[in-house]
């Protein structure tokens, strides 16, 4: 029996972008407005579900951190969090210096065009007001998660776990499958309104910059880990190459755990520490994803003429570090967990969120590869700390 072929999310998004641009040249306006109507409805659905995603993912994610091996859990979680937010600040610093060479503020204003074309309206839209604001959802998720971690309640924790399954299933079976159609409509609209040419040129440059940033970040991570563990950082990084390549193919930190474990042990990490740290970091250490989200977000902020000052991004990065703990294990899961922060803290509207999703997903596998490779650095540091205490 032949194994059925399943196309990944990345090729679907690339095809959707190409088809959206191509179809804008020959589809009649009445038909294009059908797709724009879908985008308007789907965009409102995203606004509705974002608070539910935050509660359903963040609350049980924080609550489950209360279980584990005490001090070892605390040290690993603290290192993972600081690694994650430092990656965000590192990306921001590089982007502030590099992006102005090919980006300028307001080069794309949402809903307006430099070509003077009028925005094309959908036939109708359906209002879907969210049950609460994004910040209210975040605060509620933190209160529930921290409270359950403290009291070790089982009944409500089970309810939250089941709610997380519902949210994750909705993301995997509804939101992610419809993303390509959403991206198709966005790029068709951008092309019809005369925007797509310079946006694609910018995207290519942004992707190149982000790829370079994440390679440099991996070198820095292993320079620190190698110094702490008194090991050759370049050899340790080379040993993790198998995990990096595997993650490029799987696009999943969880699916790469067996390879990451084997390579961490090859670097000399003791079996007990590796068996605990690597699976945990696959969930809570998303430095590569955070780096990529911050770099993509700053590009979209500049293009949209929004505020990209350090104060705004500092709060965004710190909150993002916590939210990434909740990123579901599906392709594009990290960006789904970050949508609420992008909208509430950076001011992204539906079009900017769509552009952000498209830009992020084109590099999804590289962020995952950076995440799992960095897990090896965290394992080296934790192992060194416990050897010294032994």
N, C-alpha and C positions, 0 to 999 in steps of 0.2 A: 504494500500500500504506500503510495507516494505521499510524502509530507507536503501539506498545502503551503503555498507561499504567502507570507504575510508582509506587506509593505510597512516599514517603520514610519513613525511620525515625521521625521526629518524629510525623507523624499516626498511625502505627501504635501508638506508645506512648500517645498521648492517647486513642485508641480503646480500647486495652487497659485503661487506667485506668478509663475510663467503664464498659466492659463488666464489669470486675472488681467495681466497686462495685454496678452494677445486678444482676448475676447472684447476688451474695451474698444478695439478698433473696428469691429464689424457687427457686434450685437446691437440691435435696435434699443433706443433709450427705454422703451416700455419694459423690455425684458431685463435690462440692467437694473431698473428700479425694483424688480422682483427680488433680486439678490440684495439690494440695498435695504429693502424692507426686512428680509431675514436678518441682516446685520443689526438693524435697529432693535428688533425683538430679542435677538440673542445677546446683544449688548446689555439690554435691560435685565435679562435673565442672569447675566454675570454679576451685575450690580446687586441683584437680589440674593444670590447664593454666596457671595463673598463673606458676609458676616457668619453664615452657617459653616462655611469652610474653616474659618478661623476658630470658631468654638469647637467644631467637630475634630479638628486636627491638633490645635495647640493645647487645649485643656487635657486630653488624655496623654498627649506626649509629655507634658510637664509632670503629670501625676505619676506616670510610669518611671520617671527618673528617681522617684522616691524609693523604688525597690532596687536592690542590688547589694554591692559589696562595700557599703559605707564610705570610708575614706578613699578607697580606690575609685569609686564612682564619682565622688566629688572632685578629685584631682583631674580625672579624665574629662569630666564635663567642663570644668573650668578651663583647662587647656584647649579643648575643642572650641569653646565659646570665644576665647581670646584670639585663637588662630582665625576663626571665622570673621570677627569684626576687624581684626588687623588686616586681613585680606581685602575687606571692603574699603578701609581707609587708604591702603596702598593703591588700590585701583583708582580711587577718587583722586589721589595726589598725582598719579601719572596722567590721568585723563585731563585734569585741569591744565597740565602743562602741554599736552600733545594735541588735544582736540581742537583748540582755537586755530591751529594751522590749516584745518580744512573744514571747520564748522564755524558758523557765526550765529549769535543769538537771534531767534525768530526766523530762521531760514525756512521753516515750515510752521505756519500758524494754523492750528486746528480749525477746520471749517472754512479756511480762506486759502486762496492760491495766489502765487506770484504772477500767474498768467492772466489773471483777471476773470477766470471762469467762475460762474456761480456754483455754489454747492448744490448737489443734486439730492433732492428730498426723497425719502421713501414714500410708498403709497399710504402707509399707516404705521403706527407703533402701538405697543401694548405696555401700559405702565405697570411696573412690578416693583413697588416701593419695598426696600429691604425692611426686615422686622426690627432692625436696630442699626445704628451707625457703626462704622468700622472700628473706631476707637472704643466704643462701648463694648463691642464684641471682643476686642483684645483684652480690655480690662476684666471682663467677665471670664474669659478663658484663663487669664493669669490667676484670678481669685479661685476659680474652681480647681485648676491644676495644682496650685500650691497648697490649697486647703486639703485636697484629697491626698496629696503626698504626705502631709503632716498627720492626718487622722487615720490614714490607711483604711479608709472605708471601702467596702467591697461591692455593695449594692449599686451605689451611684456610679462608681468607677466602671462597673459592668455596663450600665446604661450608656455612659459616655463612650465606652469602647465599641458598643454596637452602633451608636450614632456615628462614630468615626468610620465604621464599615459602610454605613449608608452614604456618607459624604464621599468616601474614597470610590465607592461603586459609581456614584453619580459622575465624578470626575472621569473615571476610566471608561464608562459606557456611554456617557452623554456629552460631556464638555469636550474631552480630548478628541473624540471622533468628529465633532462638528467644527473643531478649530480650523482644519483646512478650508472648509467652505466659508468660514468667517474671514480667513486671510484672503481667500479668493475675492470676496466682495470688497474688502478694504483696498486691495491693490487695483482692482478694476475701477473703483471710485477715484483713487488717487490718479490713475492714468487718465481717466475721463476728464478730471479737473486740471490736468496738466502738471501734476506734481511728481510723478513717479520716477522720471529720469534722474534728477539729481539726488533723490532719496536713495535709489539703488546704488549710485556711485558712493554716497556717504556710507551706506551699510557695508560695502566691501572694505572700505578703509577702516571702519570701526571694528569689523571682524578681525582684520589683520593686527590691529593694535591690541585687541583683547587676547588674541592667541599669544602674542609676544609677552604680555603682562603675566599670563598664567604660567608660562615657562619660567620667567624670572622669579615668580612667587614660589614655585616648586624648588628652585635652586636655593632661595633664601630659607625656606622651611628646613631643608636638609643640611644647610650650613649650620643653622642653629642646633638642630637635632644631633648632627655629627659632632659639634663642639661639646655639647652636653654629655653625649655618650662616649666621647673620645674615640670616634670611629671616622673612617674616611667618608665624608658626606657624598662624594661623587660615586663611590662604589655602592653606598647604600641606595642612592637614587637610581643607579643603574640596575640594582637588584629588583627594584620596584617596577621596572619597565614592563614586565609581564602583566602586572595588575593594571597598569595604565592602558596597555593595548587591549586587554580583555574588556575594560570598562568602555573603551571606544566602541566596541561591538555590541555589548549588552545594554549600554545606556542606563545601567542600574548599579548602584553601590551595593545593594543587597545581593544581587546575582554574582557579583565579583568577589564576595567575601572569601570563598575557598582559596582563590588565587592570592588575594591580599594577605590572608593568614599565612600561606606557605612562604610568601616572599618576606613577610615581616620576620618569621622565624629564621629565614635564611640570613637576615641581617643581624641575627644574634639575640633577638627578643625572646625571653623565656616563654615556654609554652603556656603557662598559666596566665601571664599578663597578655600575651597575644590573643588567647582564646576569649578573654574578657574585653579587651580594648578595641580590637578590630570590629567585631559585630556592633558594639556600642557606637563607635565612631561612624560606622556606615549609616547610622540614623541621625546623629547629632553634629557631626563635623562636616559641614558643607561649605568649606572655605572657597572652593572653586566656583560653586554656584553663586555664592554671595559676591565674589569678585566680578563675575560675569553680569549679574543683575545690576550692580552698582555702575559698572562701566557702560552697559547698555542704557540704563536709566539716565545717566549724565548726558549721553549723546542725544536722547529723546528730549530731555529738558532743554538743552541748548537749541535744538531744532524748533521746539515749540515755544521758545521765548519765556520759559518758566524760571523760577528762582533756583539757581544751582549753587548757592553760597554754602560755606562749610557748616554753618549752624543748622541749616535745613538737612543737609546730608548726614551730619553727625547723628542726629536723632533717628533718621531713617536707617542708618547702618546698624546702630545699637538695637533697634527694634527688629530689624531684619535678622540679626544673629539669633534672636530667640525664636522668631517665626520659622526659620529654616529647620528647627528641630521637628516641625510638623510637616515638612515637605513629604507628600505621599510618594510611594515607590513606583510611580509611573512616569514615562517620558514626559517632560514638561511639568512635573509635579512641583518643583521648586518655584517656578514662575507663577503657578496657580496659588501657592501659599503666599506669594508676595504681592498679588494684585491689590489686596486691600490697602496695604501700605503705600503702594504707588499712587493709588487714587486719593487717599486721605492725607498723606504727608507731602507728596510731591505735586499733587494737583492734576494727575493724568485724567483726561476724559476718555470716552470709549475709543475714539480713533487712535489716540496716543497709546492706549493699552493694547490695541490690536497691533500697532507697529512694534511695540515692545515685545509682545508674544512672538511675532514673526522673527525679529532680530535675535531673540534669546534662543528659540528652538533651532535655528540654523547652526548653533554651536552647542547644543545640549550635551552631546557626547563628550566634548572637550571639558566641560565643567564637571561632569561625573568622573572623568579620568583624573582630573586634578584633585577632586575630593578623595578618591580612594588611595591615590599615591601619597597624599598628605597624611592619610591615616597611618601610614608606615612611619612617618616622622613623629607623630604623637605617640605611637607605641614605643619608639626608641626612648623618648624622654621619660614616659611613665615607667618603663622598665628600669631605667637608670636611677630614678628616684627611689624605687623600691629595693633595688640592690644596695643602695647606700644605707637604707634603713634596716636592712637585714643583718 
